[in-house]
Amino acid sequence: AQTVTQSQPEMSVQEAETVTLSCTYDTSESDYYLFWYKQPPSRQMILVIRQEAYKQQNATENRFSVNFQKAAKSFSLKISDSQLGDAAMYFCAYRSSSNTGKLIFGQGTTLQVKP
Amino acid sequence: DGGITQSPKYLFRKEGQNVTLSCEQNLNHDAMYWYRQDPGQGLRLIYYSQIVNDFQKGDIAEGYSVSREKKESFPLTVTSAQKNPTAFYLCASSGLASPGSPLHFGNGTRLTVT
């Protein structure tokens, strides 16, 4: 069975600095998708970024980028120029291409942004 | 605006009672999902449906039931058989039942059972 692990329950970053959130996953499949979701205090889940496993190029969305290491099964999220509004819980998630229903989430990392 | 509506936002029930959580979407999405969120455990899949009148169990389906009579609606019933029902419940949907499609989430329902 696939699993997703986020080993950092809490992280903090100074405003305008850069922070990296870690995520590892376990799968025997070669074709899948990886996601990072943000959950602010409102508890609304917001898609941050998406990576397709068959694409070697790392995905980027403005200040958010990923470091996708397929062989190492690692999918970290880098937030550049951190803003106060980035404070939230961040979830890494895995979705197999063979089972379109199941999005598997990690335990989450709570990010604190200090002014 | 298109989106997913979950109601109510807060729900309180006595132990032993069944309770139904509502989830409606107007995004014309084929697939819908129910997740449960507990502190420190991330989100766990309860049930999902990729087409009307069909649904599949997720990882923690015991004590829950669902129906999908309409494309727009996917209500979740928390039965008295669920041993620890107090949690935050999130409904989501995605288009085309494609693995690359992101899930769109509702605002959630906080259920408290005493």
Interface residues (C-beta under 8 A of the other chain):
Chain A: V4 Q6 P9 Y32 Y33 F35 S42 R43 Q44 M45 L47 R50 E52 F91 R95 S96 S97 S98 N99 T100 G101 K102 L103 I104 F105 G106 Q107 G108
Chain B: A31 Y33 Y35 G40 Q41 G42 L43 R44 L45 Y48 Q50 Q56 G58 F88 L90 A92 A97 S98 P99 G100 P102 L103 F105 N107 G108
